[in-house]
Amino acid sequence: MDKLNICHLYPDLLNLYGDRGNIISMVKRLEWRGIGSEVIEISVGMEFNPDAYDIVFIGGGQDFEQEILLPDLLGEKASNLRHAVESDTTFLAICGGYQLLGLYYKTWNGHQLDFTGAIDIYTIGNTDRMIGNFMFETSIDGQAYEVAGFENHSGMTYLGDNVTPLGRIIKGYGNNGTDRTAGARYRNVFCSYSHGPLLPKNPFLCDHILLTALREKYGDYELKALNDSEETSAHDVMCRRLR
Amino acid sequence: MKILTVIAILSARVTTFFLRLLGRGGTSLPGRVALFFQRNLLETLSSGYTVIAVTGTNGKTTTSRVIGNILSKAGIDFFENKSGANLLPGIAASFAMDCSISGKPGHEFAVIECDEAAFRTAGPAMKPAVVVITNLFRDQLDRYGEISHMLTKIREGLLSCPGASVVLNSDDSLSYSISESIRNNLITFGVNEAPYGSDDDFISDAPYCIRCKNPYSYGYRTYGHLGDFRCTSCGYKRTAPDISATDIEMNFSGSAFMLHMKGQAFEVCPALPGAYNIYNVLAAVAAVSPFIDDTALLADGIATFESGFGRMEKILLENFPLTMVLVKNPAGLNQVINFLSYDDSTKILVMILNDNFADGTDISWIWDSNFEKLHSFSDRFSKIYLSGTRAEELLVRFKYAGFEPDLITVQKNYRILIEDIVLSNTEKTPVFVLPTYSAMFDFRGVLAQKYKLKEFWK
């Protein structure tokens, strides 16, 4: 049986609100197609083997929790993460996890925290939070999809030259509230400020991420279609409300 | 100054009167109108009362109500702010309704439930004799922000209440950490054993030490991050509580345990199921302990307490019981799922998820709740209904927990939902309704029109 190894990085610290929903979504959608999965939880003091995982998921955390993990992350884990990104491991990083993959975070009063530098993005803290349901358009294999989510962040993230946005904001703030970009894409890395359960009501994005990892591992791959009527209905309710 | 007080009180009453005429039970608007006339109205009006203030994430309402029941049994004259009027305007309005037109206290005591974010200003204004912090859990991040910020706000509020006895939960590493920065008289409460045994899976809001950021180890855990915590790195640990519970026996309708206080031990039997209600009872006893230490009276006040207003509130419909259990955050919902797992009789389950301001506009928390455990005993539910503004999203959560979506009915209209239950429930199966905050008000309102319920402002 085909199988994906999913690494959940810092599950006890980066689990802000419903982040687990993304893991549940990936595991279930593999299971419903007869594809196996194993979730490996890696936290403080544990080794992150850059060649062992097909998908790495990093969620969001509160400032307190991020302070706990930074000393651990910035040691060997940071170089292993960079290695995994460059060798085309599939990543999904949300909120704080998204910021941590970047170069640095500069607080609103100018204090700079260096992060992993796995992708060319950086974040500037803001005194106001960007909170609310939001929606952006993304393109998957040339087809446009609307992604619905909830954002809650004070960091304003800016993308470097070789990083593309995951999508264009339709409603809400997105990366920084000004340039209408939403999230980031680099190699097989997917980043978003749609905190918590991004994937459950955006099943097309979940499948796209799974397919990216499956193709990386097994070459040519197709996923059999599922009945997504409940997911689609939850998605459409929010998109209709936001429009 | 005095004349302004009279005008403020009158304005609150007139506004309330007109709201009632419109059939509405709002408490915020009368308070805001009154505060417009006198900004420090709450300070002025509350000064004649002995105030017991109750704040924290979970259990505020039940704890306040148990305090009220014990005070009644003790013959102490008091009033309480009912109906979730727990922000500053609502609290001010409650005092304005209780005192005389000239501002003279209508009762000796006031038991005031206070929203944790509102406590920083509303708490000190009341110069409380006792402040209860029930616990701190992650809750509505869109509204309350991070737990550490909430902790700071509550601490700041307490620093402005120098005369208060402070009741703290010794099992909660988060809120108990406040004890280090205040010099108030402390009364602590806690559970001295794990009420569920050790086979439960726990989601912790605080796995790492609030002081030094190293992981806690636990002698035992009660639920969430509560329990016998200990940081082996900096030495921050649970201290033996002043008021505690041992020998706990739990069942579907309540619990029985030994309550220890001031060197005495006595059995109490609250008709409140769920481990979290043991904490609520202990917190209530701690709150009244400066005034009452007659154990028979305390036991009576606990045993005769009947929960209401959406907190395990039992309503008889036609000829089957409907129990309403408010759910508002993952820790609370996990506790309700635990409670439902005790009893293997057949039930009808209704869950209502709203995303209005009072519920939290972010519903992501449903993914942190243990619906997988709920699914493990899904054969006990003869029917499942989902409702609320985000019913569709809830259905997705149920689906991914393993439920068959085709067997679940989504009905957003409460009237039709209730009619459907009444018509199809020929077996007289007990119904359990799990609504979020605003859903509880609305659903209860529809029920009240059909089946004479107590209006919430009464």
Boltz contact constraints between the chains, C-beta under 6 A:
constraints:
  - contact:
      token1: [A, 12]
      token2: [B, 207]
      max_distance: 6.0
  - contact:
      token1: [A, 17]
      token2: [B, 141]
      max_distance: 6.0
  - contact:
      token1: [A, 17]
      token2: [B, 364]
      max_distance: 6.0
  - contact:
      token1: [A, 17]
      token2: [B, 365]
      max_distance: 6.0
  - contact:
      token1: [A, 18]
      token2: [B, 364]
      max_distance: 6.0
  - contact:
      token1: [A, 18]
      token2: [B, 365]
      max_distance: 6.0
  - contact:
      token1: [A, 18]
      token2: [B, 367]
      max_distance: 6.0
  - contact:
      token1: [A, 18]
      token2: [B, 368]
      max_distance: 6.0
  - contact:
      token1: [A, 20]
      token2: [B, 367]
      max_distance: 6.0
  - contact:
      token1: [A, 21]
      token2: [B, 367]
      max_distance: 6.0
  - contact:
      token1: [A, 24]
      token2: [B, 400]
      max_distance: 6.0
  - contact:
      token1: [A, 28]
      token2: [B, 400]
      max_distance: 6.0
  - contact:
      token1: [A, 62]
      token2: [B, 146]
      max_distance: 6.0
  - contact:
      token1: [A, 64]
      token2: [B, 148]
      max_distance: 6.0
  - contact:
      token1: [A, 68]
      token2: [B, 208]
      max_distance: 6.0
  - contact:
      token1: [A, 68]
      token2: [B, 213]
      max_distance: 6.0
  - contact:
      token1: [A, 131]
      token2: [B, 142]
      max_distance: 6.0
  - contact:
      token1: [A, 150]
      token2: [B, 362]
      max_distance: 6.0
  - contact:
      token1: [A, 152]
      token2: [B, 142]
      max_distance: 6.0
  - contact:
      token1: [A, 196]
      token2: [B, 364]
      max_distance: 6.0
  - contact:
      token1: [A, 197]
      token2: [B, 364]
      max_distance: 6.0
  - contact:
      token1: [A, 197]
      token2: [B, 367]
      max_distance: 6.0
  - contact:
      token1: [A, 200]
      token2: [B, 396]
      max_distance: 6.0
  - contact:
      token1: [A, 201]
      token2: [B, 396]
      max_distance: 6.0
  - contact:
      token1: [A, 230]
      token2: [B, 395]
      max_distance: 6.0
  - contact:
      token1: [A, 230]
      token2: [B, 396]
      max_distance: 6.0
  - contact:
      token1: [A, 230]
      token2: [B, 399]
      max_distance: 6.0
  - contact:
      token1: [A, 230]
      token2: [B, 405]
      max_distance: 6.0
  - contact:
      token1: [A, 231]
      token2: [B, 396]
      max_distance: 6.0
  - contact:
      token1: [A, 233]
      token2: [B, 392]
      max_distance: 6.0
  - contact:
      token1: [A, 234]
      token2: [B, 392]
      max_distance: 6.0
  - contact:
      token1: [A, 234]
      token2: [B, 393]
      max_distance: 6.0
  - contact:
      token1: [A, 234]
      token2: [B, 396]
      max_distance: 6.0
  - contact:
      token1: [A, 237]
      token2: [B, 392]
      max_distance: 6.0
